[in-house]
Amino acid sequence: MATLKLGVLGSGSGSNMQSIVDAIEKGELDAEVRL
């Protein structure tokens, strides 16, 4: 399966985005945060 490319819209403290980045770094989520 191809790597998921995510675009993240920021609002608030960014805790949801940080959770996504952490999961990517741990190998739990096969994705890239892209613009």
CHARMM internal coordinates of N, CA and C (Angstrom, degrees):
IC EDIT
DIST 1 N 1 CA 1.4533
DIST 1 CA 1 C 1.5324
ANGL 1 N 1 CA 1 C 108.40
DIST 1 C 2 N 1.3152
ANGL 1 CA 1 C 2 N 117.84
DIHE 1 N 1 CA 1 C 2 N 144.86
DIST 2 N 2 CA 1.4601
ANGL 1 C 2 N 2 CA 123.17
DIHE 1 CA 1 C 2 N 2 CA -178.62
DIST 2 CA 2 C 1.5279
ANGL 2 N 2 CA 2 C 111.22
DIHE 1 C 2 N 2 CA 2 C -74.30
DIST 2 C 3 N 1.3277
ANGL 2 CA 2 C 3 N 115.11
DIHE 2 N 2 CA 2 C 3 N 152.01
DIST 3 N 3 CA 1.4567
ANGL 2 C 3 N 3 CA 121.35
DIHE 2 CA 2 C 3 N 3 CA 175.97
DIST 3 CA 3 C 1.5226
ANGL 3 N 3 CA 3 C 109.65
DIHE 2 C 3 N 3 CA 3 C -65.36
DIST 3 C 4 N 1.3149
ANGL 3 CA 3 C 4 N 116.18
DIHE 3 N 3 CA 3 C 4 N 132.11
DIST 4 N 4 CA 1.4603
ANGL 3 C 4 N 4 CA 122.58
DIHE 3 CA 3 C 4 N 4 CA 179.22
DIST 4 CA 4 C 1.5255
ANGL 4 N 4 CA 4 C 109.30
DIHE 3 C 4 N 4 CA 4 C -74.79
DIST 4 C 5 N 1.3140
ANGL 4 CA 4 C 5 N 117.82
DIHE 4 N 4 CA 4 C 5 N 130.74
DIST 5 N 5 CA 1.4635
ANGL 4 C 5 N 5 CA 122.72
DIHE 4 CA 4 C 5 N 5 CA 177.31
DIST 5 CA 5 C 1.5245
ANGL 5 N 5 CA 5 C 108.21
DIHE 4 C 5 N 5 CA 5 C -102.88
DIST 5 C 6 N 1.3275
ANGL 5 CA 5 C 6 N 116.13
DIHE 5 N 5 CA 5 C 6 N 119.56
DIST 6 N 6 CA 1.4593
ANGL 5 C 6 N 6 CA 121.50
DIHE 5 CA 5 C 6 N 6 CA -175.20
DIST 6 CA 6 C 1.5171
ANGL 6 N 6 CA 6 C 111.44
DIHE 5 C 6 N 6 CA 6 C -110.25
DIST 6 C 7 N 1.3026
ANGL 6 CA 6 C 7 N 116.72
DIHE 6 N 6 CA 6 C 7 N 140.01
DIST 7 N 7 CA 1.4563
ANGL 6 C 7 N 7 CA 123.32
DIHE 6 CA 6 C 7 N 7 CA 168.31
DIST 7 CA 7 C 1.5176
ANGL 7 N 7 CA 7 C 107.08
DIHE 6 C 7 N 7 CA 7 C -110.12
DIST 7 C 8 N 1.3188
ANGL 7 CA 7 C 8 N 117.48
DIHE 7 N 7 CA 7 C 8 N 128.82
DIST 8 N 8 CA 1.4621
ANGL 7 C 8 N 8 CA 121.16
DIHE 7 CA 7 C 8 N 8 CA -175.02
DIST 8 CA 8 C 1.5257
ANGL 8 N 8 CA 8 C 108.96
DIHE 7 C 8 N 8 CA 8 C -114.73
DIST 8 C 9 N 1.3233
ANGL 8 CA 8 C 9 N 116.39
DIHE 8 N 8 CA 8 C 9 N 126.93
DIST 9 N 9 CA 1.4588
ANGL 8 C 9 N 9 CA 122.33
DIHE 8 CA 8 C 9 N 9 CA 174.82
DIST 9 CA 9 C 1.5235
ANGL 9 N 9 CA 9 C 108.17
DIHE 8 C 9 N 9 CA 9 C -94.76
DIST 9 C 10 N 1.3161
ANGL 9 CA 9 C 10 N 116.64
DIHE 9 N 9 CA 9 C 10 N 124.81
DIST 10 N 10 CA 1.4585
ANGL 9 C 10 N 10 CA 120.69
DIHE 9 CA 9 C 10 N 10 CA -175.90
DIST 10 CA 10 C 1.5172
ANGL 10 N 10 CA 10 C 112.98
DIHE 9 C 10 N 10 CA 10 C -84.29
DIST 10 C 11 N 1.3163
ANGL 10 CA 10 C 11 N 115.58
DIHE 10 N 10 CA 10 C 11 N 139.18
DIST 11 N 11 CA 1.4521
ANGL 10 C 11 N 11 CA 122.92
DIHE 10 CA 10 C 11 N 11 CA 174.88
DIST 11 CA 11 C 1.5256
ANGL 11 N 11 CA 11 C 107.48
DIHE 10 C 11 N 11 CA 11 C -162.17
DIST 11 C 12 N 1.2772
ANGL 11 CA 11 C 12 N 117.88
DIHE 11 N 11 CA 11 C 12 N 135.26
DIST 12 N 12 CA 1.4611
ANGL 11 C 12 N 12 CA 120.16
DIHE 11 CA 11 C 12 N 12 CA 179.48
DIST 12 CA 12 C 1.5165
ANGL 12 N 12 CA 12 C 111.78
DIHE 11 C 12 N 12 CA 12 C 80.36
DIST 12 C 13 N 1.3285
ANGL 12 CA 12 C 13 N 116.55
DIHE 12 N 12 CA 12 C 13 N -143.35
DIST 13 N 13 CA 1.4688
ANGL 12 C 13 N 13 CA 121.64
DIHE 12 CA 12 C 13 N 13 CA -173.64
DIST 13 CA 13 C 1.5189
ANGL 13 N 13 CA 13 C 114.08
DIHE 12 C 13 N 13 CA 13 C -87.35
DIST 13 C 14 N 1.3296
ANGL 13 CA 13 C 14 N 118.48
DIHE 13 N 13 CA 13 C 14 N -9.57
DIST 14 N 14 CA 1.4633
ANGL 13 C 14 N 14 CA 120.81
DIHE 13 CA 13 C 14 N 14 CA 178.80
DIST 14 CA 14 C 1.5147
ANGL 14 N 14 CA 14 C 114.64
DIHE 13 C 14 N 14 CA 14 C 83.37
DIST 14 C 15 N 1.3269
ANGL 14 CA 14 C 15 N 117.94
DIHE 14 N 14 CA 14 C 15 N 14.13
DIST 15 N 15 CA 1.4657
ANGL 14 C 15 N 15 CA 120.41
DIHE 14 CA 14 C 15 N 15 CA -176.07
DIST 15 CA 15 C 1.5250
ANGL 15 N 15 CA 15 C 112.73
DIHE 14 C 15 N 15 CA 15 C -66.64
DIST 15 C 16 N 1.3282
ANGL 15 CA 15 C 16 N 118.55
DIHE 15 N 15 CA 15 C 16 N -33.12
DIST 16 N 16 CA 1.4690
ANGL 15 C 16 N 16 CA 119.91
DIHE 15 CA 15 C 16 N 16 CA 177.86
DIST 16 CA 16 C 1.5162
ANGL 16 N 16 CA 16 C 110.82
DIHE 15 C 16 N 16 CA 16 C -67.92
DIST 16 C 17 N 1.3394
ANGL 16 CA 16 C 17 N 117.26
DIHE 16 N 16 CA 16 C 17 N -41.60
DIST 17 N 17 CA 1.4529
ANGL 16 C 17 N 17 CA 120.09
DIHE 16 CA 16 C 17 N 17 CA 177.71
DIST 17 CA 17 C 1.5234
ANGL 17 N 17 CA 17 C 110.18
DIHE 16 C 17 N 17 CA 17 C -63.97
DIST 17 C 18 N 1.3216
ANGL 17 CA 17 C 18 N 117.73
DIHE 17 N 17 CA 17 C 18 N -40.68
DIST 18 N 18 CA 1.4627
ANGL 17 C 18 N 18 CA 120.69
DIHE 17 CA 17 C 18 N 18 CA 179.48
DIST 18 CA 18 C 1.5195
ANGL 18 N 18 CA 18 C 110.70
DIHE 17 C 18 N 18 CA 18 C -62.15
DIST 18 C 19 N 1.3156
ANGL 18 CA 18 C 19 N 117.76
DIHE 18 N 18 CA 18 C 19 N -37.73
DIST 19 N 19 CA 1.4644
ANGL 18 C 19 N 19 CA 121.27
DIHE 18 CA 18 C 19 N 19 CA 176.88
DIST 19 CA 19 C 1.5247
ANGL 19 N 19 CA 19 C 111.05
DIHE 18 C 19 N 19 CA 19 C -63.36
DIST 19 C 20 N 1.3220
ANGL 19 CA 19 C 20 N 117.06
DIHE 19 N 19 CA 19 C 20 N -39.34
DIST 20 N 20 CA 1.4658
ANGL 19 C 20 N 20 CA 121.39
DIHE 19 CA 19 C 20 N 20 CA 177.59
DIST 20 CA 20 C 1.5223
ANGL 20 N 20 CA 20 C 109.95
DIHE 19 C 20 N 20 CA 20 C -65.47
DIST 20 C 21 N 1.3444
ANGL 20 CA 20 C 21 N 117.31
DIHE 20 N 20 CA 20 C 21 N -47.24
DIST 21 N 21 CA 1.4682
ANGL 20 C 21 N 21 CA 121.46
DIHE 20 CA 20 C 21 N 21 CA 179.69
DIST 21 CA 21 C 1.5277
ANGL 21 N 21 CA 21 C 110.40
DIHE 20 C 21 N 21 CA 21 C -60.79
DIST 21 C 22 N 1.3216
ANGL 21 CA 21 C 22 N 117.56
DIHE 21 N 21 CA 21 C 22 N -42.97
DIST 22 N 22 CA 1.4662
ANGL 21 C 22 N 22 CA 121.17
DIHE 21 CA 21 C 22 N 22 CA 178.79
DIST 22 CA 22 C 1.5207
ANGL 22 N 22 CA 22 C 111.17
DIHE 21 C 22 N 22 CA 22 C -60.84
DIST 22 C 23 N 1.3300
ANGL 22 CA 22 C 23 N 117.43
DIHE 22 N 22 CA 22 C 23 N -43.49
DIST 23 N 23 CA 1.4676
ANGL 22 C 23 N 23 CA 121.45
DIHE 22 CA 22 C 23 N 23 CA 179.71
DIST 23 CA 23 C 1.5264
ANGL 23 N 23 CA 23 C 111.11
DIHE 22 C 23 N 23 CA 23 C -64.58
DIST 23 C 24 N 1.3296
ANGL 23 CA 23 C 24 N 117.59
DIHE 23 N 23 CA 23 C 24 N -38.34
DIST 24 N 24 CA 1.4643
ANGL 23 C 24 N 24 CA 121.24
DIHE 23 CA 23 C 24 N 24 CA 177.34
DIST 24 CA 24 C 1.5256
ANGL 24 N 24 CA 24 C 109.58
DIHE 23 C 24 N 24 CA 24 C -63.81
DIST 24 C 25 N 1.3326
ANGL 24 CA 24 C 25 N 117.28
DIHE 24 N 24 CA 24 C 25 N -47.15
DIST 25 N 25 CA 1.4615
ANGL 24 C 25 N 25 CA 121.65
DIHE 24 CA 24 C 25 N 25 CA -178.33
DIST 25 CA 25 C 1.5221
ANGL 25 N 25 CA 25 C 112.44
DIHE 24 C 25 N 25 CA 25 C -63.73
DIST 25 C 26 N 1.3307
ANGL 25 CA 25 C 26 N 118.06
DIHE 25 N 25 CA 25 C 26 N -32.55
DIST 26 N 26 CA 1.4667
ANGL 25 C 26 N 26 CA 122.43
DIHE 25 CA 25 C 26 N 26 CA 178.65
DIST 26 CA 26 C 1.5224
ANGL 26 N 26 CA 26 C 112.43
DIHE 25 C 26 N 26 CA 26 C -81.46
DIST 26 C 27 N 1.3361
ANGL 26 CA 26 C 27 N 117.26
DIHE 26 N 26 CA 26 C 27 N -6.91
DIST 27 N 27 CA 1.4592
ANGL 26 C 27 N 27 CA 120.97
DIHE 26 CA 26 C 27 N 27 CA -178.09
DIST 27 CA 27 C 1.5158
ANGL 27 N 27 CA 27 C 113.47
DIHE 26 C 27 N 27 CA 27 C 80.25
DIST 27 C 28 N 1.3135
ANGL 27 CA 27 C 28 N 117.43
DIHE 27 N 27 CA 27 C 28 N 13.80
DIST 28 N 28 CA 1.4623
ANGL 27 C 28 N 28 CA 122.06
DIHE 27 CA 27 C 28 N 28 CA 179.83
DIST 28 CA 28 C 1.5277
ANGL 28 N 28 CA 28 C 112.09
DIHE 27 C 28 N 28 CA 28 C -83.42
DIST 28 C 29 N 1.3346
ANGL 28 CA 28 C 29 N 116.45
DIHE 28 N 28 CA 28 C 29 N -18.22
DIST 29 N 29 CA 1.4593
ANGL 28 C 29 N 29 CA 122.32
DIHE 28 CA 28 C 29 N 29 CA -177.62
DIST 29 CA 29 C 1.5200
ANGL 29 N 29 CA 29 C 108.06
DIHE 28 C 29 N 29 CA 29 C -136.61
DIST 29 C 30 N 1.3312
ANGL 29 CA 29 C 30 N 116.31
DIHE 29 N 29 CA 29 C 30 N 122.32
DIST 30 N 30 CA 1.4615
ANGL 29 C 30 N 30 CA 121.31
DIHE 29 CA 29 C 30 N 30 CA 179.30
DIST 30 CA 30 C 1.5200
ANGL 30 N 30 CA 30 C 108.19
DIHE 29 C 30 N 30 CA 30 C -89.00
DIST 30 C 31 N 1.3394
ANGL 30 CA 30 C 31 N 115.32
DIHE 30 N 30 CA 30 C 31 N 85.97
DIST 31 N 31 CA 1.4619
ANGL 30 C 31 N 31 CA 120.48
DIHE 30 CA 30 C 31 N 31 CA -175.22
DIST 31 CA 31 C 1.5199
ANGL 31 N 31 CA 31 C 109.85
DIHE 30 C 31 N 31 CA 31 C -152.26
DIST 31 C 32 N 1.3375
ANGL 31 CA 31 C 32 N 114.87
DIHE 31 N 31 CA 31 C 32 N 165.24
DIST 32 N 32 CA 1.4634
ANGL 31 C 32 N 32 CA 123.17
DIHE 31 CA 31 C 32 N 32 CA 173.52
DIST 32 CA 32 C 1.5152
ANGL 32 N 32 CA 32 C 107.34
DIHE 31 C 32 N 32 CA 32 C -131.22
DIST 32 C 33 N 1.3354
ANGL 32 CA 32 C 33 N 116.48
DIHE 32 N 32 CA 32 C 33 N 139.64
DIST 33 N 33 CA 1.4579
ANGL 32 C 33 N 33 CA 120.16
DIHE 32 CA 32 C 33 N 33 CA 172.36
DIST 33 CA 33 C 1.5194
ANGL 33 N 33 CA 33 C 105.88
DIHE 32 C 33 N 33 CA 33 C -88.88
DIST 33 C 34 N 1.3360
ANGL 33 CA 33 C 34 N 116.53
DIHE 33 N 33 CA 33 C 34 N 117.96
DIST 34 N 34 CA 1.4726
ANGL 33 C 34 N 34 CA 122.80
DIHE 33 CA 33 C 34 N 34 CA -174.89
DIST 34 CA 34 C 1.5143
ANGL 34 N 34 CA 34 C 110.12
DIHE 33 C 34 N 34 CA 34 C -129.84
DIST 34 C 35 N 1.3161
ANGL 34 CA 34 C 35 N 115.25
DIHE 34 N 34 CA 34 C 35 N 162.87
DIST 35 N 35 CA 1.4649
ANGL 34 C 35 N 35 CA 121.12
DIHE 34 CA 34 C 35 N 35 CA 172.83
DIST 35 CA 35 C 1.4964
ANGL 35 N 35 CA 35 C 109.09
DIHE 34 C 35 N 35 CA 35 C -118.39
END
COOR INIT
IC SEED 1 N 1 CA 1 C
IC BUILD
